[in-house]
Amino acid sequence: MVRLIEHKKIIAVCIILILIVFTIVIIMLPKRTTEIKNNIVYMSGYYTEYPDKDDPRYYIEFKNDGTYVLMYDDSRRNEENYDEDGDGSRPIIDMYFGKYKIKNGNFLIKPSEEAGVGFKDTVAVKNNRINSYEYINYENDKRTAWRIIQKSKWGKYQLGSLNADKDSLDKQRPYYTLYNKSDIKKLPGSVEEFRKQFKMDKKAEQERLAEQNR
């Protein structure tokens, strides 16, 4: 009888431990974003998927002053996954800085500045050394396209391009579901802060100086 009671206790403890572990796993899993807060970085993969560690992804952060920072990171693939079929692709990171407005619960974003860096290969990514740098100022460019972060019918926020009527997300073009679990906690606050993260080879430094002198 005593052994039976002890056996039941062991089973009960095991069940409790399994439930605790299961609960922790559920809590820690990335969740699709249903609410956007300022000064928090959200991450997305393509369409509805959470990105694998080597997938391209977007990061976005909204500030209290009505500005935002958007980063596109395609620097995490393996070497053999770039320039597939001679498409010319290579590791890149692009940054967008601009203002946002909220309309009908959706976030409309428009860049005022863009900065982008390119790497020769994945070894250069590991060494944090870029071989190209580009800067674009959109302040006086009225053709600059808005993007939208819109709630889906399931209440999840998705980033994408505006449709032809400029009132909702264009599902005919790539879109990106935002998740609350990001591997980056803070994005660069300016073009200069972004640029200073990298070591430049001679070519990239010349491109930076040329942009600066324009």
ABEGO torsion letter per residue (X at the ends): XAAAAAAAAAAAAAAAAAAAAAAAAAAABBBBBABBBBGBBBBBBBEABBBBAABBBBBBBBBAAGBBBBBBBBAABBAAABGBGGAGBBBBBBBBBBBBBBBGGBBBBBBABBBBBBBABAAAAAAGBBABBBBBBAAABAABBBBBBBBBAAGBBBBBBBBAAGABBBAABBBBBBBABBABABBBABAAAAAAABBBBAAAAAAAAAAAAX
